[in-house]
Amino acid sequence: MSRDNRDRLLLAIGLLLIKGALLLALGPIHTPDSGGYAAYAQDILAGRLGDAGLYATTGPTTLFRVIGFPAVIAAFMTMGGPYWDWMLVIVQMLLSVAASLGLHVMARRFGLNRGLAACAVIAAAVSLPLALDQAVLTDSPFSTLILACVLLLTLPLLAGRPVGVAATLAAGLLFAAAFLLREATLFLSLGIVPLVALAGLGGTRPSWRGARHMMVVGIVFMTPLLLVQQGYREWNRARIGMPVITTGAQTTMFQALADAAVIDPVVLKGDDLVHRTARDMLQGDDFSRVLAMLDVLFQQHRMTAVDQMQAGFAAYFQAWRDHPGIMARMVLGHLRSNQAQLALRPVESVRELILWARHDDGGFARWRSVREGRWWMAPVVAMDGLSKAVSIIVFAAFVLLTPWRLLRDRLTPLHTAAAGLWLLYFALLGLYALVHLETRYVAAVVPLSVVVGIFNLDWAWQWWKLRRRTAANGL
């Protein structure tokens, strides 16, 4: 067995032991969103998909969400009965660890030594995945699919060759599968296009042959997604007479407007029914106010979920057209500082697990616990602070050094791949920030930022050592 394979085996064992211990201690995590997925799964098992319930409730379950994750849950309910959630999170953990091993391959292809590659994998695995792999949410399988897709595109590029058509098709199928878990993937495809283009070129100089291959790769990659989303539209057309994917935008669009109204209520100054209702009810950015407003629109004005979705889109784009400055401030307000603290956050992830499982974190890793006499918590608090400091350094190296090195140094496959991952990270971040951004939404791209950030730090360290050696020799 090669050293790299031995390292991967040890990493897999270590990560599974950590995740297994947390699972035995806290069990599968159910969040408020988990109930919606489980209810959809029950509808699948009961054969209730023909009637979407558009006129029966404000947010029909089988229209509000896409079918992928509920279908997976339904399969585990069939196989595991009352233990379906245990089976689900165990599979999520296994797939997540497998993706971590693929990340190790990427780290080595970036030229990281064995120690740094292992550090990158461990840091990424004990960050957001440590909590999300154990939760009945789409975030873990979605992140695994996106990471696997990116690996298929990037590994050939790191080897200095264009990605092949077969690998591109596999990546496209994974991306289409991710769409069935989270409908926003259709919009996120805009963020992965630069990486697909760079992978198609393979780090070579632009040429007619390279451009032709890049176009073929782009078409092959996007075809599965376009076919799946069109098929999904037609399925809903057969059920409700309208070719929609989901009605999830009925909440996200109005949540964005509520956030913007906190900055300046003028964004809700329209004269139509929707603006008048929103002006009366969206006082503050509390999500429950959005849900209450949607209930009023349905109960009192008979606006279906599709009507609300369309009205939400119209009001959102009208706000951008009439008040671009306020909407831009709303987007920037979604970009919180904790985005710089995600590269390494084992303590925060454990705290989240405890909070989700027990509805109270018990002061875990907080200074108030130490002040109250729980001195054993002091090392955990210190570890949390150290993790955040390391995360900020890695994130800064990813954000600042990636474009600088691309402009400064000779263009290489490594620099090209790093640039593609950099663009993907900020495209995904920006696309979510346009409407609503939660920390867990970026779980799919944080591992990429960790590898590239450590890659840049390793280069900076070698450059500094070379400068010192040169100065010492009087050159």
PLY file of the C-alpha trace (Angstrom):
ply
format ascii 1.0
element vertex 475
property float x
property float y
property float z
element edge 474
property int vertex1
property int vertex2
end_header
0.00 0.00 0.00
1.34 3.42 -0.96
1.91 6.11 1.65
-0.96 8.19 0.29
-3.38 5.27 0.46
-2.22 4.49 3.98
-2.81 8.12 4.95
-6.30 7.98 3.45
-7.10 4.79 5.33
-6.00 6.34 8.61
-7.95 9.52 7.87
-11.08 7.52 7.09
-10.81 5.51 10.30
-10.16 8.62 12.41
-13.01 10.62 10.92
-15.47 7.72 11.23
-14.52 7.25 14.89
-15.13 10.94 15.62
-18.44 11.04 13.78
-19.52 7.70 15.24
-18.81 8.85 18.79
-20.92 11.99 18.31
-23.73 9.95 16.75
-23.80 7.53 19.69
-23.75 10.44 22.15
-26.45 12.61 20.55
-28.26 10.45 17.98
-29.59 11.70 14.62
-30.38 15.40 14.65
-33.86 16.57 13.65
-34.30 20.28 12.93
-37.51 22.20 12.13
-36.83 21.61 8.41
-36.48 17.85 8.93
-40.20 17.43 9.56
-41.04 18.80 6.11
-38.78 16.29 4.39
-40.19 13.42 6.48
-43.77 14.50 5.69
-42.94 14.54 1.97
-41.47 11.03 2.34
-44.71 9.85 3.96
-46.65 11.28 1.01
-44.40 9.32 -1.36
-44.98 6.08 0.55
-48.73 6.72 0.69
-48.93 7.48 -3.03
-50.24 11.03 -2.48
-48.14 12.79 -5.11
-50.88 13.11 -7.73
-52.66 15.89 -5.83
-50.15 18.58 -4.92
-52.62 20.28 -2.54
-52.13 23.67 -4.19
-55.56 24.93 -3.08
-55.54 23.25 0.32
-52.68 24.95 2.16
-50.33 27.92 2.04
-47.20 25.91 1.33
-47.99 22.46 -0.11
-45.24 20.08 1.00
-44.72 18.39 -2.35
-44.52 21.73 -4.17
-42.45 23.65 -1.64
-39.55 21.16 -1.78
-37.99 19.07 -4.53
-38.43 15.32 -4.37
-34.82 14.08 -4.08
-34.17 14.09 -0.34
-37.71 12.99 0.60
-37.35 10.08 -1.84
-34.11 9.05 -0.10
-35.86 9.27 3.28
-38.77 7.20 1.95
-36.31 4.50 0.88
-34.73 4.41 4.34
-38.17 4.39 5.98
-38.95 1.30 3.94
-35.70 -0.42 4.85
-35.16 0.75 8.41
-38.62 1.38 9.84
-38.30 3.41 13.06
-34.50 3.52 12.67
-34.57 5.16 9.26
-32.92 8.33 10.53
-29.99 6.35 11.97
-29.47 4.63 8.63
-29.72 7.93 6.79
-27.11 9.80 8.83
-24.74 6.80 8.82
-24.85 6.76 5.02
-24.38 10.54 4.98
-21.30 10.14 7.15
-19.84 7.39 4.97
-20.35 9.43 1.80
-18.91 12.53 3.46
-15.79 10.64 4.51
-15.44 9.25 0.98
-15.60 12.83 -0.33
-12.92 13.79 2.21
-10.64 11.13 0.75
-11.21 12.64 -2.68
-10.29 16.00 -1.17
-7.03 14.42 -0.01
-6.27 13.43 -3.61
-6.89 17.04 -4.64
-4.65 18.35 -1.87
-1.81 16.08 -2.99
-2.32 17.12 -6.63
-1.93 20.72 -5.47
1.54 19.73 -4.28
0.88 19.71 -0.53
3.08 17.36 1.45
1.54 14.49 3.38
1.24 16.45 6.61
-0.38 19.52 5.06
-2.73 17.41 2.93
-3.87 15.53 6.03
-4.34 18.81 7.92
-6.46 20.20 5.08
-8.71 17.14 5.05
-9.10 17.04 8.83
-9.82 20.77 9.05
-12.48 20.58 6.35
-14.07 17.41 7.78
-14.40 18.72 11.34
-15.81 22.03 10.17
-19.40 22.21 8.91
-19.67 18.50 7.97
-19.16 17.48 11.59
-22.60 18.85 12.42
-24.38 18.56 9.08
-23.54 14.90 8.44
-25.51 14.00 11.57
-28.59 16.06 10.69
-31.67 15.11 8.68
-31.08 17.94 6.22
-30.10 18.20 2.58
-26.83 19.98 3.32
-24.64 16.90 3.81
-25.65 14.92 0.70
-25.81 18.11 -1.35
-22.29 19.10 -0.31
-20.99 15.60 -1.03
-22.46 15.64 -4.54
-21.07 19.10 -5.30
-17.63 18.18 -3.97
-17.58 14.96 -6.01
-18.63 16.95 -9.09
-15.85 19.50 -8.54
-13.26 16.76 -8.02
-14.16 15.12 -11.33
-13.67 18.45 -13.09
-10.58 19.61 -11.21
-8.33 16.55 -10.84
-7.60 16.29 -14.59
-6.93 20.03 -14.66
-4.43 19.68 -11.81
-2.70 16.97 -13.84
-2.34 19.44 -16.72
-4.87 17.91 -19.10
-8.41 18.83 -20.16
-11.23 16.96 -18.50
-12.60 14.13 -20.62
-16.15 13.86 -21.91
-16.92 10.79 -19.75
-15.74 12.53 -16.56
-17.68 15.64 -17.56
-20.85 13.62 -18.07
-20.40 11.99 -14.65
-19.91 15.43 -13.09
-23.01 16.71 -14.88
-25.07 13.78 -13.61
-23.91 14.48 -10.05
-24.81 18.15 -10.45
-28.25 17.20 -11.76
-28.69 14.89 -8.76
-27.78 17.84 -6.51
-30.61 19.80 -8.17
-33.06 17.13 -6.97
-31.87 17.85 -3.43
-31.86 21.65 -3.67
-33.62 23.51 -6.47
-31.28 26.50 -6.10
-28.69 24.35 -7.92
-30.26 25.62 -11.15
-29.08 29.14 -10.29
-25.82 27.93 -8.75
-24.92 26.46 -12.13
-23.93 30.02 -13.06
-21.17 29.77 -10.47
-19.67 26.52 -11.72
-19.53 27.55 -15.39
-16.05 29.18 -15.09
-14.65 26.00 -13.51
-16.20 23.86 -16.25
-14.66 26.15 -18.88
-11.22 26.04 -17.27
-11.44 22.26 -16.89
-12.33 22.01 -20.57
-9.23 23.98 -21.52
-7.10 21.97 -19.10
-4.77 24.83 -18.24
-3.52 25.03 -21.82
-3.24 28.17 -23.89
-6.47 29.04 -25.71
-6.66 27.54 -29.19
-9.39 26.65 -31.64
-9.12 22.99 -30.69
-9.15 23.82 -26.99
-12.12 26.18 -27.40
-14.04 23.50 -29.29
-13.37 20.94 -26.55
-14.38 23.50 -23.93
-17.73 24.04 -25.67
-18.32 20.29 -25.90
-17.51 19.91 -22.20
-19.89 22.74 -21.30
-22.74 21.23 -23.30
-22.15 17.74 -21.91
-22.02 19.08 -18.34
-25.19 21.17 -18.55
-27.36 18.72 -20.51
-28.31 16.44 -17.57
-29.31 19.42 -15.43
-31.40 20.99 -18.18
-33.14 17.69 -18.93
-33.88 16.95 -15.27
-35.21 20.42 -14.49
-37.38 20.40 -17.61
-38.74 16.98 -16.69
-39.49 18.27 -13.21
-41.38 21.24 -14.65
-43.46 18.95 -16.83
-44.26 16.71 -13.84
-45.64 19.70 -11.97
-47.46 20.88 -15.08
-49.27 17.52 -15.08
-50.15 17.94 -11.40
-51.17 21.60 -11.16
-51.28 22.84 -14.73
-48.20 25.09 -14.35
-44.57 24.27 -15.25
-42.92 25.24 -11.96
-40.09 23.53 -10.12
-40.91 24.50 -6.54
-42.70 27.30 -4.74
-39.85 27.78 -2.27
-39.29 31.29 -3.58
-42.51 32.35 -1.90
-40.53 32.48 1.35
-37.03 33.37 0.14
-38.09 36.36 -1.96
-40.16 37.88 0.83
-37.44 37.11 3.38
-35.03 39.13 1.23
-37.54 41.99 1.05
-38.01 41.85 4.83
-34.24 42.13 5.26
-34.16 45.09 2.88
-37.10 46.76 4.65
-35.09 46.76 7.89
-32.61 49.01 6.08
-35.31 51.22 4.56
-39.08 50.47 4.50
-39.37 52.30 1.19
-38.81 48.97 -0.62
-42.35 47.98 0.44
-44.08 51.19 -0.67
-45.99 49.70 -3.62
-49.78 50.10 -3.91
-50.74 46.53 -4.80
-52.15 43.94 -2.40
-48.84 42.19 -1.83
-46.94 45.36 -0.97
-49.73 46.59 1.32
-49.82 43.28 3.18
-46.05 43.11 3.40
-45.90 46.68 4.69
-48.33 45.81 7.48
-46.80 42.49 8.48
-43.06 42.45 7.66
-41.95 44.49 10.62
-38.38 43.31 11.21
-36.52 40.35 9.75
-38.18 37.63 11.84
-38.89 34.71 9.50
-42.12 33.90 11.35
-43.53 37.21 10.08
-42.96 36.05 6.49
-44.87 32.83 7.18
-47.70 34.77 8.84
-47.97 37.10 5.84
-48.14 34.14 3.43
-50.94 32.62 5.52
-52.90 35.88 5.31
-52.44 36.04 1.53
-53.74 32.48 1.23
-56.54 32.52 3.79
-57.95 35.98 3.12
-57.04 36.61 -0.51
-56.85 33.05 -1.90
-53.37 33.49 -3.29
-51.92 30.04 -3.88
-48.29 29.14 -3.32
-47.62 29.63 -7.04
-49.31 33.06 -6.95
-47.21 34.02 -3.95
-44.02 32.79 -5.61
-44.71 34.84 -8.73
-45.65 37.89 -6.64
-42.49 37.46 -4.58
-40.30 37.41 -7.68
-42.07 40.45 -9.12
-41.74 42.44 -5.87
-38.10 41.43 -5.47
-37.06 42.53 -8.97
-39.14 45.69 -8.66
-37.19 46.51 -5.48
-33.92 46.09 -7.38
-35.20 48.27 -10.18
-36.50 51.05 -7.93
-34.09 50.85 -4.98
-30.80 49.24 -6.11
-28.77 50.89 -3.35
-30.95 49.48 -0.56
-31.00 46.02 -2.13
-27.21 46.07 -2.53
-26.87 46.93 1.16
-29.20 44.02 1.94
-26.93 41.63 0.00
-23.80 42.94 1.71
-25.56 42.56 5.06
-25.86 38.83 4.40
-22.07 38.51 4.13
-21.24 38.16 7.80
-17.79 37.93 9.33
-18.28 34.30 10.36
-17.65 33.37 6.72
-13.98 33.82 7.57
-14.19 31.35 10.47
-15.39 28.22 8.69
-12.12 26.55 7.67
-11.67 24.96 11.09
-14.54 24.94 13.59
-14.73 21.62 15.46
-15.82 23.19 18.74
-18.54 25.29 17.12
-19.85 22.25 15.23
-20.07 20.21 18.44
-21.84 23.12 20.11
-24.37 23.20 17.28
-24.96 19.46 17.59
-25.61 19.81 21.32
-27.94 22.75 20.72
-29.90 20.92 18.02
-30.14 17.71 20.04
-30.98 19.21 23.44
-32.30 22.68 22.47
-29.68 24.18 24.79
-25.91 24.13 24.33
-25.40 24.16 28.10
-22.77 26.87 27.79
-20.44 24.50 25.92
-17.17 26.25 25.04
-18.37 29.61 26.32
-16.45 31.83 28.73
-19.45 32.18 31.00
-19.12 28.46 31.78
-15.55 29.02 32.95
-16.60 32.03 35.02
-19.32 29.90 36.61
-16.70 27.43 37.85
-16.50 24.80 35.11
-12.74 25.12 34.73
-12.46 22.03 32.56
-14.16 24.09 29.85
-11.21 26.51 29.61
-9.13 24.34 27.21
-12.20 23.90 24.99
-12.77 27.66 24.92
-9.09 28.20 24.10
-9.31 25.59 21.34
-12.32 27.39 19.90
-10.45 30.70 19.82
-7.38 29.08 18.26
-9.54 27.38 15.61
-11.11 30.70 14.66
-7.70 32.36 14.37
-6.43 29.57 12.12
-9.60 29.77 10.04
-9.16 33.50 9.47
-5.56 33.00 8.33
-6.49 30.19 5.92
-9.47 32.14 4.57
-7.40 35.29 4.08
-4.79 33.28 2.17
-7.53 31.81 -0.02
-9.23 35.14 -0.70
-6.18 37.38 -1.18
-3.35 35.21 -2.46
-5.28 33.25 -5.10
-5.92 36.19 -7.48
-2.57 37.76 -6.61
-0.65 34.62 -7.53
-2.67 34.23 -10.71
-1.61 37.74 -11.79
1.94 37.53 -10.47
3.15 34.10 -11.54
3.29 32.17 -14.76
-0.07 30.59 -15.54
0.02 26.92 -14.53
-2.64 24.22 -14.13
-2.39 24.67 -10.34
-3.04 28.41 -10.53
-5.83 27.86 -13.05
-7.54 25.28 -10.83
-7.17 27.52 -7.76
-8.73 30.41 -9.69
-11.66 28.23 -10.78
-12.33 27.13 -7.21
-12.02 30.73 -6.01
-14.62 31.86 -8.54
-16.93 28.98 -7.61
-16.72 29.85 -3.90
-17.63 33.49 -4.35
-20.23 32.81 -7.01
-22.08 30.43 -4.69
-21.70 32.84 -1.78
-22.95 35.77 -3.84
-25.89 33.91 -5.38
-27.17 32.89 -1.96
-26.53 36.36 -0.53
-28.86 37.82 -3.14
-31.81 36.36 -1.23
-30.94 34.52 1.97
-27.65 33.11 3.27
-27.14 30.69 6.12
-23.74 29.38 7.14
-24.60 25.80 6.23
-25.36 26.80 2.64
-21.63 27.18 1.87
-20.69 23.75 3.26
-20.21 22.52 -0.30
-17.35 24.93 -1.06
-15.63 25.47 2.30
-13.42 22.34 1.83
-12.20 23.79 -1.47
-11.25 27.06 0.21
-9.33 25.13 2.88
-7.20 23.23 0.37
-6.46 26.30 -1.75
-5.84 28.44 1.35
-3.27 25.97 2.71
-1.77 25.67 -0.79
-1.25 29.45 -0.78
0.13 29.50 2.77
2.62 26.77 1.89
3.77 28.83 -1.09
4.08 31.97 1.07
6.15 30.05 3.64
8.51 28.67 0.95
8.81 32.12 -0.61
9.69 33.67 2.76
12.30 30.99 3.46
13.83 31.59 0.04
14.01 35.33 0.70
15.72 34.73 4.05
18.20 32.32 2.49
18.94 34.76 -0.29
19.46 37.62 2.19
21.70 35.43 4.37
23.90 34.63 1.37
24.19 38.33 0.58
22.55 37.98 -2.83
0 1
1 2
2 3
3 4
4 5
5 6
6 7
7 8
8 9
9 10
10 11
11 12
12 13
13 14
14 15
15 16
16 17
17 18
18 19
19 20
20 21
21 22
22 23
23 24
24 25
25 26
26 27
27 28
28 29
29 30
30 31
31 32
32 33
33 34
34 35
35 36
36 37
37 38
38 39
39 40
40 41
41 42
42 43
43 44
44 45
45 46
46 47
47 48
48 49
49 50
50 51
51 52
52 53
53 54
54 55
55 56
56 57
57 58
58 59
59 60
60 61
61 62
62 63
63 64
64 65
65 66
66 67
67 68
68 69
69 70
70 71
71 72
72 73
73 74
74 75
75 76
76 77
77 78
78 79
79 80
80 81
81 82
82 83
83 84
84 85
85 86
86 87
87 88
88 89
89 90
90 91
91 92
92 93
93 94
94 95
95 96
96 97
97 98
98 99
99 100
100 101
101 102
102 103
103 104
104 105
105 106
106 107
107 108
108 109
109 110
110 111
111 112
112 113
113 114
114 115
115 116
116 117
117 118
118 119
119 120
120 121
121 122
122 123
123 124
124 125
125 126
126 127
127 128
128 129
129 130
130 131
131 132
132 133
133 134
134 135
135 136
136 137
137 138
138 139
139 140
140 141
141 142
142 143
143 144
144 145
145 146
146 147
147 148
148 149
149 150
150 151
151 152
152 153
153 154
154 155
155 156
156 157
157 158
158 159
159 160
160 161
161 162
162 163
163 164
164 165
165 166
166 167
167 168
168 169
169 170
170 171
171 172
172 173
173 174
174 175
175 176
176 177
177 178
178 179
179 180
180 181
181 182
182 183
183 184
184 185
185 186
186 187
187 188
188 189
189 190
190 191
191 192
192 193
193 194
194 195
195 196
196 197
197 198
198 199
199 200
200 201
201 202
202 203
203 204
204 205
205 206
206 207
207 208
208 209
209 210
210 211
211 212
212 213
213 214
214 215
215 216
216 217
217 218
218 219
219 220
220 221
221 222
222 223
223 224
224 225
225 226
226 227
227 228
228 229
229 230
230 231
231 232
232 233
233 234
234 235
235 236
236 237
237 238
238 239
239 240
240 241
241 242
242 243
243 244
244 245
245 246
246 247
247 248
248 249
249 250
250 251
251 252
252 253
253 254
254 255
255 256
256 257
257 258
258 259
259 260
260 261
261 262
262 263
263 264
264 265
265 266
266 267
267 268
268 269
269 270
270 271
271 272
272 273
273 274
274 275
275 276
276 277
277 278
278 279
279 280
280 281
281 282
282 283
283 284
284 285
285 286
286 287
287 288
288 289
289 290
290 291
291 292
292 293
293 294
294 295
295 296
296 297
297 298
298 299
299 300
300 301
301 302
302 303
303 304
304 305
305 306
306 307
307 308
308 309
309 310
310 311
311 312
312 313
313 314
314 315
315 316
316 317
317 318
318 319
319 320
320 321
321 322
322 323
323 324
324 325
325 326
326 327
327 328
328 329
329 330
330 331
331 332
332 333
333 334
334 335
335 336
336 337
337 338
338 339
339 340
340 341
341 342
342 343
343 344
344 345
345 346
346 347
347 348
348 349
349 350
350 351
351 352
352 353
353 354
354 355
355 356
356 357
357 358
358 359
359 360
360 361
361 362
362 363
363 364
364 365
365 366
366 367
367 368
368 369
369 370
370 371
371 372
372 373
373 374
374 375
375 376
376 377
377 378
378 379
379 380
380 381
381 382
382 383
383 384
384 385
385 386
386 387
387 388
388 389
389 390
390 391
391 392
392 393
393 394
394 395
395 396
396 397
397 398
398 399
399 400
400 401
401 402
402 403
403 404
404 405
405 406
406 407
407 408
408 409
409 410
410 411
411 412
412 413
413 414
414 415
415 416
416 417
417 418
418 419
419 420
420 421
421 422
422 423
423 424
424 425
425 426
426 427
427 428
428 429
429 430
430 431
431 432
432 433
433 434
434 435
435 436
436 437
437 438
438 439
439 440
440 441
441 442
442 443
443 444
444 445
445 446
446 447
447 448
448 449
449 450
450 451
451 452
452 453
453 454
454 455
455 456
456 457
457 458
458 459
459 460
460 461
461 462
462 463
463 464
464 465
465 466
466 467
467 468
468 469
469 470
470 471
471 472
472 473
473 474
